[in-house]
Amino acid sequence: GLSLQKVGLQDFIQAYNDAMSTLTPTKKEETYELEGEFSVADFTPKAVAEMEKCAPYGIGNPEPLFAVSASVEEQKVLKGRHLKLKLGSLIKNAKGIEGIWFNAAERLEITELLEKSAQHRKVCLFAGFPELNRFLGRVTPTLRIKAALSIQ
């Protein structure tokens, strides 16, 4: 807390504003602990269902994150905030999977990275959590993306 008398309030406000104007924002570097590497072809309903047996996740049992290399074949913005991706496998004739990245559409650097990947058929390395999406009676392996680590 802070208590000020009215006498020096304007001087304080000016000094405070001057000090704040010299600060530059710093970008916090996020770090992720990865459990291993997954390929898109590994995302079978059976494999992901086995991983779900480790739930519930929370404090003391965090969701396992995996590195996943995939091509971005399509991207769509959902509700103006989330990105839904179609991720292609690097293995020929292997089936692709869906990716969902919550609140990513609001971050310009992410959408530009994925657009570049899709346009140039580049491979992205994602950090994400494999899960089964159960919607309208369909069960679909999905990668819940936390970060794009690089583009190749």
KEZA-156724 format. One record per residue (C-alpha): chain; x, y, z. Coordinates in steps of 0.5 Angstrom, whole numbers, plus 500, padded with zeros to 3 digits. Example, Ala and Ser with C-alpha at 12.3 -4.5 7.8 and 13.67 -1.06 7.14 Angstrom:
<sites>
> A; 525; 491; 516
> A; 527; 498; 514
</sites>
This chain:
<sites>
> A; 500; 500; 500
> A; 502; 507; 499
> A; 499; 513; 503
> A; 501; 520; 500
> A; 499; 527; 503
> A; 495; 532; 498
> A; 501; 537; 498
> A; 506; 533; 494
> A; 501; 529; 490
> A; 502; 532; 483
> A; 510; 532; 484
> A; 509; 524; 485
> A; 505; 523; 479
> A; 509; 527; 475
> A; 515; 523; 478
> A; 512; 516; 477
> A; 509; 517; 470
> A; 517; 519; 468
> A; 519; 513; 471
> A; 514; 508; 468
> A; 515; 511; 461
> A; 523; 509; 461
> A; 521; 502; 462
> A; 520; 497; 456
> A; 516; 491; 457
> A; 519; 484; 457
> A; 517; 478; 454
> A; 516; 472; 458
> A; 519; 466; 455
> A; 515; 460; 456
> A; 518; 453; 458
> A; 515; 446; 457
> A; 517; 440; 460
> A; 516; 435; 454
> A; 515; 427; 456
> A; 517; 425; 449
> A; 516; 425; 441
> A; 510; 423; 438
> A; 508; 423; 430
> A; 502; 424; 427
> A; 501; 417; 425
> A; 502; 415; 433
> A; 495; 418; 434
> A; 491; 412; 434
> A; 484; 412; 438
> A; 487; 406; 442
> A; 494; 410; 444
> A; 490; 416; 446
> A; 485; 412; 450
> A; 491; 409; 454
> A; 494; 415; 455
> A; 487; 418; 458
> A; 488; 412; 463
> A; 493; 417; 467
> A; 488; 422; 468
> A; 485; 426; 472
> A; 491; 431; 471
> A; 492; 437; 476
> A; 497; 439; 481
> A; 502; 433; 482
> A; 500; 430; 476
> A; 500; 435; 470
> A; 498; 433; 463
> A; 504; 430; 459
> A; 506; 434; 453
> A; 509; 431; 447
> A; 513; 434; 441
> A; 509; 433; 435
> A; 512; 434; 428
> A; 507; 436; 423
> A; 505; 440; 417
> A; 499; 445; 417
> A; 494; 443; 412
> A; 489; 448; 414
> A; 487; 453; 419
> A; 480; 455; 421
> A; 479; 461; 427
> A; 473; 459; 432
> A; 469; 464; 435
> A; 474; 469; 433
> A; 480; 466; 439
> A; 481; 459; 437
> A; 485; 456; 432
> A; 483; 449; 429
> A; 488; 446; 425
> A; 488; 440; 420
> A; 495; 437; 421
> A; 498; 432; 416
> A; 503; 426; 418
> A; 510; 426; 415
> A; 509; 419; 414
> A; 506; 418; 407
> A; 499; 415; 406
> A; 498; 416; 414
> A; 492; 419; 416
> A; 492; 427; 419
> A; 489; 429; 426
> A; 486; 435; 428
> A; 489; 440; 433
> A; 486; 445; 437
> A; 490; 451; 440
> A; 486; 455; 445
> A; 486; 463; 445
> A; 492; 463; 439
> A; 488; 466; 434
> A; 489; 473; 438
> A; 496; 472; 437
> A; 499; 475; 431
> A; 505; 471; 431
> A; 502; 465; 431
> A; 497; 466; 426
> A; 503; 468; 421
> A; 507; 462; 423
> A; 502; 457; 421
> A; 500; 461; 415
> A; 507; 461; 413
> A; 507; 453; 414
> A; 501; 452; 410
> A; 503; 456; 404
> A; 510; 453; 404
> A; 508; 446; 406
> A; 513; 447; 412
> A; 513; 442; 418
> A; 512; 445; 425
> A; 514; 442; 431
> A; 508; 443; 436
> A; 508; 442; 444
> A; 501; 439; 445
> A; 497; 434; 449
> A; 494; 428; 446
> A; 487; 427; 447
> A; 480; 424; 444
> A; 475; 429; 442
> A; 468; 426; 443
> A; 463; 430; 439
> A; 456; 428; 436
> A; 458; 421; 437
> A; 465; 421; 433
> A; 471; 420; 437
> A; 477; 423; 434
> A; 484; 424; 436
> A; 486; 431; 437
> A; 492; 435; 439
> A; 491; 440; 444
> A; 497; 445; 442
> A; 500; 449; 447
> A; 506; 452; 443
> A; 509; 452; 436
> A; 516; 450; 438
> A; 519; 451; 431
> A; 518; 451; 423
> A; 522; 447; 418
</sites>
